[in-house]
Amino acid sequence: MLNNPIVYRVFTHPLPYQWVLATVFPLLVWAVLVKLARRSPGILPPVLQWLRGLAWGLWFFLILWGLYCLFAGVGSGVFFTVQPLIFATLGGTNLMYHWVRRRVNPEAYVKEPNEGWWPSKREI
């Protein structure tokens, strides 16, 4: 491996390991939340508020980080190092948030079937 500098650089650079951690950590938290919710489903409504705040906070941080890098003249190396980490964490957090939201308020996801006359009502 030391004879091939590209392979050595790939395995010693911390970015792939950080990306895996940013992707897997929300999924591990989600697994713990599923275990806890099966024991006592009453914990999901308070958790929903925290997850909503976390999901929106990560989304705003993603936008602010992009704007900061755009206007502050930060190099593209820094931008493309941090942006995928935030985006991976946001993706896992959104999956967890929508799972909890479906468990807390399932009526919000039920849509009335239409007859193909959307957005207006069918005239008789």
Buried (B, 14 or more C-beta within 10 A) or exposed (E): EEEEEEEEEEEEEEEEEBBEBBBEBBEEBBEEBEEEBEEEEEEBEEBBEEBEEBBEEBBEEBEEBBEEBEEEEEEEEEBEBBBBBBBBBBBBBBBBBEBBBEBBEEEEEEEEEEEEEEEEEEEE
